[in-house]
Amino acid sequence: MAVTVVENAREVAQSPPRTVLTGVALFGVVIASTLPVSRGVFAVVPIWLSVTQFTLGVGLLALTSFADGYRSLQTLSVGVVTVQAQWLLIQFSVADEVFGLSSAPDTVEILVAEAVQFAPALVALAALGVAGYSRSDLLLRLSDRSQTTDFTWIPGVQTEWSWRRATLVLGVFLVSAFLVIRMIEGVSYEFGAHNSGELAVIVPAILVASAMNSFMERTLFAALPLRELTDALGKSRALLILAVFFGLSHFTGTPGGPLGVFLTGILGWVLAKLMIETRSIVAAWILHFCLDILIFTAVLT
């Protein structure tokens, strides 16, 4: 009996079924989202919880690095640990402590905060590059003109779209929908309240912060794990897992709370689908960049 149990455990470790891989992937996504969800619900996150969830993330990274059967989840685990590191930097106010941002202008504060969160993403990309992953493996490449994406599940869409058409149509729709949501929330955009000198600082800051944040999120929440997850679990499960990952991480985002998680999860699914079908980060990054412009514009104006 004991021998049978050991053999079964060894078989699961060496060649886990798809259901086990899916469960491990979801576990990683959940532990990566512990901090944002806890912060949104309780405002203050206890240190022990931060240490525990980061330890579990490192354990997942070790499992996917040394157990051959779970190697297909390695890029996901790198994304999980990187997101956890970012939240720890936020929790311990590293940007404020190191750069003294308490009295800095809003533009400087946002740019430095974004740079501090951007740094772990660059480290993750560098580490995967050293480990042998190519830009193509991580979808960090331009889309070919001939590549198309399937949105025939949308009523009225009967043919596949070129990635450029998909980017344009989805961009108009997503930006319009986001503006409606922001208007319902009472958010206003007040460029007229600033003089030309202030706008000369604010506008570049908005563009730079949006570019950094959108690239970082598209990289960690999709580009890194998407190809391996799709190969290991299939397209549908991979997209669902990454939608949950992106949604839960925005519990304290814009918009936040359960509704924000749901809406951001849908956005994460659409953008990840666009990435895997175009085999590139470009179209999804452009769309994400446009949405982030609206967010940072509301903050800085």
N, C-alpha and C positions, 0 to 999 in steps of 0.2 A: 504493500500500500504506500509506504513512505517513498519507495523507489519510483512508483508511478507518479506521485505528486511532484517529486524532484524532476523527473523527465518532462512532465507537462510544463513545469515552470521554466525549464531550460528551453523547451520548444517555443514557448511564448516570448521568451527573451530573445531568441535567435530569429524567429520568424513570426512576429505577432500578427494576428488577424486584423483586418481593417477596422473592426469595431474597437479593438484595444487601442490602436493608433489614434482613432478619433477621440476616444476617452482621454488619452494622455494629452492630446492637443487641446481639448476643451479645458482640461485641468490647468494647463499652462496659461491659457487665456484668462481663466478666472483668477488665478493667483496674481497675474499681472495687473488685474483690475481692482484688486483689494484696496489699494490706497485711494484712487479717485472716488470709488463708491463710498468708502468709509469716511473720507473727507467731506463728501457731499451730504451724508446722513448725519454724522456726528460732529462735523466741523473740525474737531481735534483728533488726530490719529495717534494712538499710543505707540511709543517707541518699540515695545515688544512685538506689535503687529507688523511694523515695518521690517524689523529684523527677521521675523519668521517668514514673511512672504518673500523677502529677498533670498533667504536661505533655500526655500523651496525652489525658487527660480534657478539658483545656481545648481541645485540638485538635478533639476530637469536638464540643464545644459550638460552636466556631467553624464547623465544617462544617454543623451542623444550623441554625445561625443565618443563614448566608449562601448556602447552596446550596439552592435551592427544592425540589429533589427529595428532600432529606433533612429537610425542615422538620418532617415528621411524627414525627421522633425527638427534637425539641427538648426536650420536657419530660423525656424519659428522660435526655438528656445533662445537663440541669440537676440531676436526681437523682443521676447518677453523680458529677458534680463536687462536689456537696454532701456526699455520703457520703465522698468522698476527703478533703475538707476536715475532716470530723469525725475521720477516722482520723489525720490529721496533728496535730490538736489533742490527740488521745490520745497519739500517739507522742512528741510533744515535751512532754507533761505540762503543758499550758498551765494547767489548773485548779490543779495543785499550785504551779506557779511564780508565778502571779498572785495566788492567794488563800491561799497558804501552808497547804495542807490536810494536810501531813504529820503534824501534831499535833492535827488537828480531830477531833471525834466522828464516828463512822461515818455518822450521819444527815446531818450537814452535808456531809461529803465526797461522799456519793452525790448529794445534792440539787444541789450546786454542779457536780459533774461532769455530771449530766444537763442542767443549765441551759446549760452550755458547749456541749454537743452539740446542744441544742435551738435555740440561737441561729442556726446556719447554716440550719436548716430554715425558720425564720421569714424569714430573708433571701431564701431561694429562693422562698417563697410571695409575698413582697412584690415581688420582681423579676418574677415571672410575672404578678402583678396589674397592674403597671405596663405590661407587654408586651401587655396586653389580654385575658388569660385570665380568665374569670369563675369564680365559686365552683362553678357547675354543671359547667364544663369540667374542674375538678379534683376533682369529686365531693365537695366540701366543702358538702354540703347534707343536709337531713333526708330520710329515706325516706318516700315516700307510703305510706299504709296499704294501698293496693291492689296494691303491687308484690310480686311473688313471686320465688322463686329455685328453680332446677331442681336437685334432688339425687336424681333418679330413677335415677341411675347407682349409688346405694347399694342393695344387696340389700334388698328389702322395702319400699322407698319407691316408690309408684306414682303419686303426684300431686305437683305443685309445692307448695312450702310458702310461707306468708306469711313476710316477712322477720323478723317477731317470733318465729314458731315456729322458724324456722331458727336464729335467735340463741339461743333457749332450748335447743333440742336439741343443737346443736353446742357450746354452752357447757358443758352437763353432760358431754358426751362428752370434749371437749378437756381440761377441768379434771381429770376423773377419770383420763384417760390420762396427763396430765402428772404428776399426783400419784404414779401407779404408777411412772413412770420415775424420779422423784426419790427415791422410797423404795428402788428398786433401786440407785440411786447412793449410798444411805446418808445422804441429806439429811434433817434433822429440823427441825421447827418448835417452838421452845421459848418460847412466850409466858409460860409459868409461871415462867421464870427471871428475869422482870422485874417490878418493882413497878408500881403504878398510875401513878406519876409518870413513870417511864421509858416506859411504854406510851403515855402522853398525847403524847409526842414521837415515838415510833417509828411508831405507827399513821398519823398524818397524813403523816409522811415517806414511808411506804410508798405511800400513796394518791397523793400528789403526784408522786413519782418514777415510779410506774406510769403515771399519766395522761400525763406528759410523754413518756416513752419510747414508749408505745404509739401516741400520736398522731404523734410524729415518724416512727416506722418505718412506720406505715400511710400517712403522707403521702409519704415519699420512695420507698418500695419499691412503692407501688401507686397512690395517689391522683393523684400528679403525672403519671405516664406512661400510666396504664391506658387512658384514653379515646382518646388519639392512637394508641397502639400497636394497640388493637383495630381502629380504623378503617383503619390502614395495613396491618396484617399478618393480621387476623382474630383472633377470640377465642381459638382454641386456641394459636396461636403466641405471642400476647401473654401469656397465662397461663403458658405454659411459660417464657418469658424472665424474667418477674417471679418465678417460683418459683426459678429458678436464681440470680437476683439476691439474693433474700432468703436462700436457703440458703447460698450461698458467703459472704455477709457475716457469717454466724453460725458460721464455722469455730472461732472462739474464744468462742462464746456458751454458752448454757445450754439444752440440752446442746451440747457442742462436738465437734470432730473430724469425720471422715467420716460417722459415724452422725448427729451433730447436723445436719450439712449436709443429709442426706437427709430427716430428720424435719422440720426447719425449712422445707425446700423444699416438702414436702407441705402444711404449714401455710400457707405463703405462697400456694400455688396455691388452697387452699380459701378463704382470706380474700379474695384478689383476685377470685375467681369470685363470691363473695358481694357484693363491692363493685360489680362491673360489672353484675350482674343487678338489684341494688337501686338502682343509680345513686347510691350514697351511701357515705360513709365510716363512718356511724354504727354499723351492726351489726358490722362487722369491728373497729372500734375498741373496742367493748364487749368482744368476745371476747378481743382482744389485751390489753386492760386487765386482764381477769381472770387471764390467764396471767402477766402481769408482776407482779401482786400476789403470786403464789406465789413468783416468783423473788426479788423484793426482800424478802419476808418471811423467806425462808431466809437471806438475807444479813444482815439487821438483827436477827434474833432468835437 
